[in-house]
Amino acid sequence: MMRDEAISACNLAAENRALRERLEEVEETLRAIRRGEVDALLVATTEGDRIFTLQGAEHPYRVLVETMNEGAVTAAEDGTILYCNSRFAAMVNAAPETVVGTSLLQYVAPEDRKTIDALMACPDQSQRRGEVRLASCDGTAMPALLSFSPAAVEGLPGICVIATDLSEQKRTEKIMASEKLAHSILDHASAAIVVCDREGRVIRASLMAHDLAGCNPLMQPVDMVFPFLAGSVDRMPPDWTGPASTIVSAYEGIIQKKEVAFTHHDGRKFDLLYSTNRIEDEAGSSIGSLITLVDVTRMKRVEQELRSSEHRLNLAITAAHLYLWEYILPEERGVCRNLLPDMLGYGTGETETTLASFTALIHPDDRARLVEVYHEHISGNSPFIDATYRMLAEDGSWKWINTRGNAVEWDEAGNATRLMGIHQDINEVQLQRVALKNASKKLNLLSSITRHDILNQVSAQKAFLALLEEHIPADAEAQSMYQHLIATADTIRRQITFTGDYQHMGERDPEWQGIEYVLKRAAESVCLDRTILTVDKEMPEILADPMLEKVFFNLLENAVRHGGEVSRIVVHWSTDVGRGILVVEDDGTGIPGSEKHRIFERNVGKNTGLGLFLTREILEITGMTISETGEEGIGARFEIEVPAGKWRAAIKENEKTPTPSCN
């Protein structure tokens, strides 16, 4: 009994030693597996740790996988990494033993994990691939192409993943895109662009640079392709054929918009703006230069023409005694160019002034009107400023000036902010006008006195003729001579009366007059008898000499006196492309065709032949014309054409109303 127990204890001790040795061997194996020293994997599962061996992956296969440039991963179906080569571990910046047993999703950027989920869940067992960014342990990301293939691990479904680093490819694509963009910029640039290396050779050139050089400039020294003469084409000697003095080479420094002259191989000369900048590497060392050549030949030609035009304009302005001015409303200041010194004798050159200081020099009688014209324009009630006034000169005299101008700039609210215009010296003209007016006044006075005296003599003559009538013999010859004397006296009276009418024509400024009102007033002076005068409603106003009433009087009187049996006179208005047409027509005998073109001439027609002549003269003062377009036997028809801008709608609406005949 005792002996059996001793044997049994020895056996147990031996078994314990054997089990301990086997446990140590297993633990050593597990440590080797974890360190990747054997072709087996230990994976924690729900059933405990499980060992997977790589069936058929002998040493040559392992060497191949470990030395290839792509990352390799073997993973379980749920994405648990069972194996990774050293390249994959390097791609995610981790040790192989720390990668094994982790999830593949851990090494994919969060925004790309849905892509991995889709690739892993794909029911198709064929190879599939997708681009993602691998997330490194240090927080950086790497673009990679992951290729998935199905694989069986220890009889269980799994996947093999090959990870290809796309960093270099992406950099290449970016460089190619930049290169393509650079080529596109060079090909479409309106300026000539040249890129040089550090030796000054042309390594890139735009199409414009090729055209300007007249040859292929690539790999040529820039100073040979583009030998520039400093300065402008205008200063280049006309017979210059020698070598150009070369501007400092582009790679030696920075030049901004240097004006240079360039002669094309075909003899054409160009003005160019030459700019260059150094191209530096990351260390700040010069590796070349970028040259830009802008053709400003046409611009300089235009500038020269503009200067010549401005010079001619200034000569014309000076010769016409014109002075430019401008006024800035928000700043309440203005500039008068040469007006104050040249005409008024204050200061020299351009004079800055304010509205208050300028108006202080204006004659008190003219000041209010000028300020009124100014405010009417800036408030939008008139299209421009036009005023004539007197200004005080330094010597105490008053000088006449005419000012014209208008707004040229406005703010966002539409308010004028800047005015420009001209002052014109009209002092001599105004003085001559006053002198002429005085002379005309004296002549008119003399004419009025003479006319009055002649009419008195004619009246006396007619009185004596009336007394003489009782003593005239009854024979036909004596009666004929007597009637001629009476007619001569009447003719003298009418002609003298006409000189009075003609004398006053144009004395006053034209004014807006309602056609209907003036017609009715003229009709009151004509004995229409049973003739009915009809005027269209909505007659406008026209800008005419104050003697417009005389025009209508002559037309109405001619119709009644010379038209035969006239029962109706009609006046109507129409428009045609902006112009107005006023028609006065009757139903009388009309005017013979042979006389139509002469009836408006002086001394043509019945009696004195002055009525229609005076009518035409009055209308022409404001640019109106008159013509006769009726038919003989049907009636006379006078058309008065009123230019655009010389008529407007009447303030009151007119009604078509027959004018009663006189008794």
Steps between C-alpha positions, in 0.01 A plus 500: 500500500773741601703396199212569261453848641871577458488390135190703440661820642807449283282458194311818576821695544630369169175586326509851649853552373399376157194725491707797616752439222221475241343822638832679467533373143145622415562840657826529308314407182234760568768761560662403171166519323435846639848611395439360150785251532282209383239460226201496732255750643336520843160665488265557793154365424179445696618144556837614636838557335532315172816426303501527119788366293579611147451185305726487195671832577850371530809710528528614133144634505565683828819657360309619191222657705740666740717654227235629254427876467127466573348452839344155554232410751316179577183562696208309639155550355421772757813697406724380785859506374657154527821594325672805349835537333756758604410731209138534619622559854729774369213654302296540821811588701464210749684181601369176338425337836280797602306486173417128517174441684365852436222598259582607145254792541728644767752589229255669261410871517151545653352655185611195294376224736170468317700411190677220689171375644357481149806318363502247785123442482500452124336162425709465186796278591713634216772756549382853579685821570454856622700814578516606865732685733691289749516661843840472668550480872664845491183660358617534140313349205625327187303448177489129419331253269365196689442180301283237669506127416318214675715255700448203735684503831502164690187411309321820599408780251735797494648766273838595363569871454775658291564869581673707230646838600357768264693792649749524215228452239292778655802728508566419136139571405515829686822593324351405165189708573719794599707448186186492287373816669835670445495406130143627470595829662800541274302413187214740575688788663463833319853594607824334397616283794845342520646269766880479527728269694781625720734524198256729320384244243136504396332182623136606456338757272141596424361515147522879511868471593557270200326752272695792642834320467424388146670167569504212748656656812524180705846421636632828357661770719230754579733791422549369148132435434381832643771768471333810642590863451415696813245772440224550248468436129452874465857553621656228285723650227325457163814359339592275795622156382774417750484272807261600772619582847363207693299562810635318803425131464176387655663252735718767662222682681145632509375753243148642505341659191817627339422663166709350223510509122510184292553453128344194340701307245268636228585859597192582706567696817318445827475679832493244781462505877764262631458335843695217659497316833736240644380142535630354825511152648386411850833612639466844341769444239444631149425225248385722216276791409157584363490772232185681384494714186188714442458663159404864563572627149134564416431645844790745463376596155153564642651699788695711253187560293312587818769750600487655153122513515509660844754754374278590204199519730684732737598721207138510384375571852750782543420649159126488576551667841364193678595399853445152644347460844391220730325492833497220763171525687575285810820699565343833401804600297571566138781578258498772232775463243644841406167687517583710803857591396453538123165677488451649842861556603504297825801273574655262246418161345237274650308657786322295764180658622170432676147574383471780755830667405419469130150645526638786711665634182175492302300817440222528762236526227615170344583297811154368587436379145831309484437329834149412380635344177758304702242355740257420218764281338630312804140433608433339161258764370721610209740299280789747523623830642485799264530848646628842391614744768756762596805447723711756680854533361798601712500846337142557616333452161222252428569225246231301320531119526290211373516177701394160369537158661332194640540220754747224406501288817228385738483309830306178558186699580518679165610835642750702294848500659714658228431773243713596200467767234644813342499872565500712184623856476213681326588847626580646155200328343273626774634854473450491123151364554420786733643745247294344222193506719551869569557571131193293411299691756602829343425372150163368614424836655593676177300246300197541726510879473548484124224240462268708715567810293454314170172345615382845606583630154324203339194562715502865396545397138198267519296776663583740219426227245160449660431873471628499142266216400207742460700706249626214283351498149264215425701375203659155537860614467475748785322247723770240424778740594317586821462131599872447434578783741275339764664156446849653518418665831364169638811314382727754669299463821520117495874499426572751774288290740697187396832672585366545851410134530834388356687738729366331811556143375771321705535781753384278784606146589281213374239380748267204546156583358179297486391459137127511575526815710709687240270386217189630676668831568603533133149406385357789698686738266369335181145541369414135443137587415328164443830306484529245784841452666545156658802417717585144608493427870820424693703753307856526638717797586781602265816703557467800269563870461245716685373607155350152446155662508596689182566163328149374568349840417664496155390140427138565607479835319643351177240222510209741546625772264652295216345152533171576330192344657664355816248343737735319739857534627637196690812494718630162618818353653692175447846360577752304296824357647523767769417799280165674510290598197244782526259522205281800413269421205186640341244396238553798269640529148853401599831626361613437140785251472718750315496733800555252787878527510500884492218605732736535801733737315482874551285702257337185358122459502209736523526842664847554656606133508642550850263294719628149424858628481465634855336171606798296381750737664324480838487119495865463398614678817440175695579258217146445371424473129182559298385363165179501292376149410137562393340445160362770275122482495484306828657746742822639642694288751792639699725257694718636780770254610610538864838336589528255789558682827313809379154371598347354814161403639288796605437556866121506445304262281355679197158433365393512135285813496375696193599868514205735444512730200544876545218743432 
